[in-house]
Amino acid sequence: MLFTGATAGSFLRRGSAYPSSIILLNWVIALVFSSLSFLYLFLPVCLLLYFIIPKIAYKNAVLLVMSLLFYAWGEPKWIIVMLLMAFVDYFAG
């Protein structure tokens, strides 16, 4: 996370010590399950794509890509390890 001083609560408070542009930047950068960026950006896009796509195989691919995107958003250096483990688990199963 680039800026840790602002929270979702301070985004809505008047008279905050942080400039609104920094708070808005933090709102977009932070992606945890309880963040506004997850609830209003990531989750709706994921659900929209999931329910628009007709075939179950493509729906599973969308969920795989979106979950990898979610985890890569937080720490992109571990995405290779996650992909490797997904392939190992898939072929071992």
Secondary structure by P-SEA (a helix, b strand, c coil): cccccccccccccccccccaaaaaaaaaacccccccccccccaaaaaaaaaacccaaaaaaaaaaaaaaaaaaacccaaaaaaaaaaaaaaac
